[in-house]
Amino acid sequence: MTLTPPEVYPNKGTYSLTIYDLRFLQSAQYLHRERAFWQERSDLEGLDEDHFILVVRSEPGREVPS
């Protein structure tokens, strides 16, 4: 069952999704560090003012580490 429409995140490649709760200072620090590391291979989606999802796309033939 797909919860996200295919036009948002196509089914090609592997994606890693991480949810961050910014009410905790350490979460904000981790989010900024991870976003800087993945740069153009990532997108940031806001759920509300305190919760964000970091979406990381893998390159073909290369897995996203968990």
N, CA, C and O atoms as a MOPAC input file, in Angstrom:
PM7 MOZYME 1SCF
protein

 N      0.84300 1    -1.17500 1     0.00000 1
 C      0.00000 1     0.00000 1     0.00000 1
 C      0.89200 1     1.24200 1     0.00000 1
 O      1.77100 1     1.37700 1     0.85100 1
 N      0.66800 1     2.13700 1    -0.94100 1
 C      1.43600 1     3.36600 1    -1.03900 1
 C      0.64500 1     4.50200 1    -0.42200 1
 O     -0.49400 1     4.76300 1    -0.81000 1
 N      1.25600 1     5.17900 1     0.54500 1
 C      0.58500 1     6.29600 1     1.19800 1
 C      0.87100 1     7.62000 1     0.50700 1
 O      0.05600 1     8.54000 1     0.57500 1
 N      2.01400 1     7.73200 1    -0.15700 1
 C      2.38800 1     8.95300 1    -0.85100 1
 C      2.13700 1     8.76800 1    -2.34200 1
 O      2.54300 1     7.75100 1    -2.90400 1
 N      1.48000 1     9.72200 1    -2.99900 1
 C      1.23500 1     9.59300 1    -4.44000 1
 C      2.54100 1     9.45200 1    -5.21100 1
 O      3.52700 1    10.09700 1    -4.85500 1
 N      2.57900 1     8.62400 1    -6.26400 1
 C      3.81800 1     8.36500 1    -7.00000 1
 C      4.42200 1     9.61000 1    -7.62800 1
 O      5.63500 1     9.64600 1    -7.84000 1
 N      3.63700 1    10.62500 1    -7.93200 1
 C      4.21400 1    11.83600 1    -8.52400 1
 C      5.02100 1    12.65200 1    -7.51900 1
 O      5.81600 1    13.50400 1    -7.91600 1
 N      4.83000 1    12.40600 1    -6.23600 1
 C      5.60300 1    13.11400 1    -5.20600 1
 C      6.97200 1    12.46500 1    -5.04400 1
 O      7.98900 1    13.15500 1    -5.11300 1
 N      7.01800 1    11.16400 1    -4.83200 1
 C      8.26000 1    10.42000 1    -4.71400 1
 C      8.16800 1     9.20700 1    -5.63800 1
 O      7.59400 1     8.18600 1    -5.25900 1
 N      8.72700 1     9.30800 1    -6.84900 1
 C      8.65100 1     8.18600 1    -7.79000 1
 C      9.24000 1     6.91000 1    -7.19600 1
 O     10.08700 1     6.97200 1    -6.30500 1
 N      8.79900 1     5.77100 1    -7.68000 1
 C      9.23000 1     4.47600 1    -7.15500 1
 C     10.58600 1     4.03300 1    -7.69300 1
 O     10.89200 1     2.84100 1    -7.66100 1
 N     11.38800 1     4.93700 1    -8.17500 1
 C     12.72100 1     4.59600 1    -8.66200 1
 C     13.72900 1     4.95900 1    -7.58300 1
 O     13.75800 1     6.09100 1    -7.10100 1
 N     14.55400 1     3.98800 1    -7.21000 1
 C     15.56400 1     4.25100 1    -6.19400 1
 C     15.04400 1     3.97000 1    -4.80000 1
 O     13.90200 1     3.55300 1    -4.60600 1
 N     15.90400 1     4.20600 1    -3.85100 1
 C     15.59100 1     3.96300 1    -2.45300 1
 C     15.56000 1     5.29000 1    -1.71500 1
 O     16.37300 1     6.17700 1    -1.97600 1
 N     14.62600 1     5.41700 1    -0.80200 1
 C     14.49600 1     6.62700 1    -0.00900 1
 C     14.58500 1     6.28900 1     1.46700 1
 O     14.08700 1     5.25600 1     1.91400 1
 N     15.21400 1     7.15500 1     2.20100 1
 C     15.26400 1     7.03400 1     3.65000 1
 C     14.49900 1     8.21600 1     4.22200 1
 O     14.77500 1     9.36300 1     3.87200 1
 N     13.53700 1     7.94500 1     5.10100 1
 C     12.73000 1     8.99300 1     5.71000 1
 C     13.01600 1     9.02400 1     7.20500 1
 O     12.94800 1     7.99800 1     7.88100 1
 N     13.33800 1    10.21600 1     7.71600 1
 C     13.59800 1    10.38400 1     9.14300 1
 C     12.75600 1    11.54300 1     9.64500 1
 O     12.79200 1    12.63100 1     9.07100 1
 N     12.00200 1    11.32000 1    10.70500 1
 C     11.16000 1    12.36800 1    11.28800 1
 C     11.90900 1    13.00100 1    12.45500 1
 O     12.46700 1    12.29900 1    13.29900 1
 N     11.91500 1    14.33000 1    12.49700 1
 C     12.57500 1    15.08000 1    13.56400 1
 C     11.54400 1    15.90600 1    14.32200 1
 O     10.69800 1    16.56800 1    13.72000 1
 N     11.62300 1    15.86100 1    15.63900 1
 C     10.76700 1    16.65800 1    16.52000 1
 C     11.62200 1    17.80200 1    17.05400 1
 O     12.45000 1    17.60300 1    17.94300 1
 N     11.41800 1    18.99900 1    16.50900 1
 C     12.28400 1    20.12900 1    16.82800 1
 C     12.01100 1    20.75800 1    18.18800 1
 O     12.65600 1    21.74100 1    18.55200 1
 N     11.06800 1    20.20700 1    18.94300 1
 C     10.87500 1    20.68900 1    20.30400 1
 C     12.05200 1    20.30200 1    21.19100 1
 O     12.22100 1    20.83700 1    22.28600 1
 N     12.85900 1    19.37100 1    20.70600 1
 C     14.06500 1    18.94400 1    21.41600 1
 C     15.27700 1    19.53100 1    20.71000 1
 O     15.47200 1    19.29400 1    19.51800 1
 N     16.09200 1    20.29100 1    21.42800 1
 C     17.23900 1    20.97600 1    20.85000 1
 C     18.14400 1    20.03000 1    20.07100 1
 O     18.59700 1    20.36700 1    18.97700 1
 N     18.40700 1    18.87300 1    20.61200 1
 C     19.29700 1    17.91900 1    19.95900 1
 C     18.74700 1    17.47400 1    18.59800 1
 O     19.52500 1    17.23000 1    17.67500 1
 N     17.44200 1    17.36500 1    18.45900 1
 C     16.83400 1    16.97800 1    17.18700 1
 C     17.11900 1    18.01200 1    16.10300 1
 O     17.42500 1    17.65100 1    14.96700 1
 N     17.02100 1    19.28000 1    16.44100 1
 C     17.30300 1    20.35000 1    15.47800 1
 C     18.76400 1    20.28300 1    15.02900 1
 O     19.05800 1    20.47400 1    13.84900 1
 N     19.66900 1    20.01600 1    15.95200 1
 C     21.08400 1    19.90700 1    15.60400 1
 C     21.32400 1    18.73100 1    14.66100 1
 O     22.06000 1    18.86500 1    13.68400 1
 N     20.70900 1    17.58000 1    14.94400 1
 C     20.84500 1    16.40700 1    14.07900 1
 C     20.27900 1    16.68900 1    12.69300 1
 O     20.89300 1    16.32900 1    11.68800 1
 N     19.12000 1    17.32500 1    12.63000 1
 C     18.49800 1    17.62700 1    11.34100 1
 C     19.41500 1    18.50500 1    10.49700 1
 O     19.62600 1    18.20700 1     9.32200 1
 N     19.95900 1    19.56800 1    11.05700 1
 C     20.84600 1    20.45200 1    10.30600 1
 C     22.11800 1    19.73300 1     9.85100 1
 O     22.60100 1    19.95500 1     8.74100 1
 N     22.65200 1    18.87400 1    10.71300 1
 C     23.85600 1    18.12700 1    10.35300 1
 C     23.57700 1    17.16000 1     9.19600 1
 O     24.34400 1    17.09300 1     8.23600 1
 N     22.47800 1    16.41900 1     9.29900 1
 C     22.14100 1    15.45600 1     8.24500 1
 C     21.81400 1    16.15200 1     6.92600 1
 O     22.22500 1    15.68700 1     5.86300 1
 N     21.08400 1    17.25400 1     6.98400 1
 C     20.73700 1    18.01000 1     5.76800 1
 C     22.00600 1    18.52500 1     5.10100 1
 O     22.12100 1    18.46200 1     3.87700 1
 N     22.94800 1    19.02600 1     5.86600 1
 C     24.21600 1    19.51000 1     5.31000 1
 C     25.01600 1    18.36800 1     4.68600 1
 O     25.65300 1    18.55000 1     3.64800 1
 N     24.98400 1    17.19700 1     5.31300 1
 C     25.72800 1    16.04700 1     4.79700 1
 C     25.16500 1    15.57800 1     3.45600 1
 O     25.92300 1    15.34000 1     2.51600 1
 N     23.84000 1    15.44400 1     3.36300 1
 C     23.22200 1    14.88900 1     2.15600 1
 C     22.99500 1    15.93500 1     1.06900 1
 O     22.86200 1    15.56700 1    -0.09800 1
 N     22.94700 1    17.19400 1     1.39600 1
 C     22.80200 1    18.32600 1     0.48400 1
 C     21.76900 1    18.08900 1    -0.60900 1
 O     20.58300 1    17.94700 1    -0.31200 1
 N     22.19800 1    18.04400 1    -1.87000 1
 C     21.24500 1    17.98200 1    -2.99100 1
 C     20.53300 1    16.64200 1    -3.11400 1
 O     19.58300 1    16.52700 1    -3.88800 1
 N     20.96300 1    15.62800 1    -2.37500 1
 C     20.29000 1    14.32900 1    -2.41900 1
 C     19.17700 1    14.24100 1    -1.39400 1
 O     18.64100 1    13.15800 1    -1.16200 1
 N     18.81700 1    15.35900 1    -0.77300 1
 C     17.78600 1    15.30300 1     0.26300 1
 C     16.76600 1    16.42300 1     0.07800 1
 O     17.03200 1    17.44500 1    -0.55400 1
 N     15.60800 1    16.19200 1     0.64600 1
 C     14.53200 1    17.18000 1     0.68400 1
 C     14.02800 1    17.24200 1     2.11500 1
 O     14.11900 1    16.27300 1     2.86900 1
 N     13.49900 1    18.39100 1     2.46900 1
 C     12.95100 1    18.59000 1     3.80100 1
 C     11.46700 1    18.89400 1     3.66300 1
 O     11.07700 1    19.80600 1     2.93400 1
 N     10.64700 1    18.12900 1     4.36300 1
 C      9.19400 1    18.30400 1     4.32900 1
 C      8.70100 1    18.64800 1     5.72800 1
 O      8.98200 1    17.92600 1     6.68400 1
 N      7.97200 1    19.74000 1     5.84700 1
 C      7.41900 1    20.13100 1     7.13400 1
 C      6.05000 1    19.52100 1     7.35700 1
 O      5.16900 1    19.61400 1     6.50200 1
 N      5.87700 1    18.89600 1     8.51300 1
 C      4.57100 1    18.35400 1     8.88400 1
 C      3.76900 1    19.41600 1     9.62700 1
 O      2.57300 1    19.58400 1     9.38800 1
 N      4.43400 1    20.12600 1    10.52600 1
 C      3.87300 1    21.26700 1    11.24700 1
 C      5.06800 1    22.08300 1    11.72600 1
 O      6.19100 1    21.83000 1    11.29000 1
 N      4.86100 1    23.04000 1    12.60000 1
 C      5.97100 1    23.91300 1    12.99900 1
 C      7.04500 1    23.20600 1    13.82400 1
 O      8.15200 1    23.73000 1    13.95200 1
 N      6.75700 1    22.04600 1    14.38100 1
 C      7.71300 1    21.32900 1    15.22700 1
 C      8.23300 1    20.02100 1    14.64300 1
 O      9.19300 1    19.45900 1    15.17000 1
 N      7.62400 1    19.52000 1    13.56700 1
 C      7.97200 1    18.20400 1    13.04600 1
 C      8.32600 1    18.29400 1    11.55800 1
 O      7.58000 1    18.85400 1    10.75500 1
 N      9.49500 1    17.72100 1    11.21500 1
 C      9.97800 1    17.73800 1     9.84300 1
 C     10.45600 1    16.35100 1     9.45500 1
 O     10.90800 1    15.57600 1    10.29800 1
 N     10.34900 1    16.04700 1     8.15800 1
 C     10.84100 1    14.78100 1     7.61900 1
 C     11.99500 1    15.09500 1     6.67700 1
 O     11.87900 1    15.94700 1     5.79600 1
 N     13.10500 1    14.40000 1     6.87300 1
 C     14.23400 1    14.48900 1     5.96100 1
 C     14.14400 1    13.29100 1     5.02300 1
 O     14.17100 1    12.14400 1     5.47100 1
 N     14.03500 1    13.55600 1     3.72100 1
 C     13.94300 1    12.51700 1     2.70000 1
 C     15.27800 1    12.46900 1     1.98000 1
 O     15.70000 1    13.46000 1     1.38500 1
 N     15.95300 1    11.31300 1     2.02800 1
 C     17.25800 1    11.14600 1     1.38300 1
 C     17.10900 1    10.13700 1     0.25800 1
 O     16.62400 1     9.02500 1     0.46800 1
 N     17.53100 1    10.53300 1    -0.94300 1
 C     17.48900 1     9.66600 1    -2.12100 1
 C     18.83000 1     8.96100 1    -2.28600 1
 O     19.88200 1     9.59100 1    -2.18300 1
 N     18.79300 1     7.65800 1    -2.54200 1
 C     20.03200 1     6.94900 1    -2.80500 1
 C     20.37600 1     7.08900 1    -4.29400 1
 O     19.51300 1     7.36100 1    -5.12900 1
 N     21.64200 1     6.89900 1    -4.58900 1
 C     22.06800 1     6.86700 1    -5.98200 1
 C     21.87200 1     5.44300 1    -6.47800 1
 O     21.96900 1     4.50000 1    -5.69200 1
 N     21.59600 1     5.26900 1    -7.77200 1
 C     21.43500 1     3.90100 1    -8.29300 1
 C     22.66700 1     3.04800 1    -7.97000 1
 O     23.80200 1     3.45500 1    -8.21600 1
 N     22.42300 1     1.87200 1    -7.42100 1
 C     23.49500 1     0.96900 1    -7.06000 1
 C     24.17100 1     1.28100 1    -5.73800 1
 O     25.13500 1     0.61500 1    -5.36100 1
 N     23.67400 1     2.29100 1    -5.02800 1
 C     24.26500 1     2.65800 1    -3.74000 1
 C     23.14800 1     2.80000 1    -2.71800 1
 O     22.19300 1     3.54600 1    -2.93500 1
 N     23.26500 1     2.09500 1    -1.62000 1
 C     22.25400 1     2.11100 1    -0.58400 1
 C     22.43700 1     3.29300 1     0.34100 1
 O     23.55500 1     3.77200 1     0.53200 1
 N     21.33200 1     3.77200 1     0.92400 1
 C     21.38000 1     4.80100 1     1.95100 1
 C     21.63900 1     4.10000 1     3.27500 1
 O     20.86300 1     3.22500 1     3.65800 1
 N     22.71900 1     4.46000 1     3.99700 1
 C     22.97700 1     3.79100 1     5.27700 1
 C     21.89400 1     4.12500 1     6.29200 1
 O     21.36500 1     5.23700 1     6.30300 1
 N     21.56800 1     3.16500 1     7.13900 1
 C     20.52300 1     3.40500 1     8.14900 1
 C     21.11800 1     3.73100 1     9.48600 1
 O     20.38600 1     3.96100 1    10.44800 1

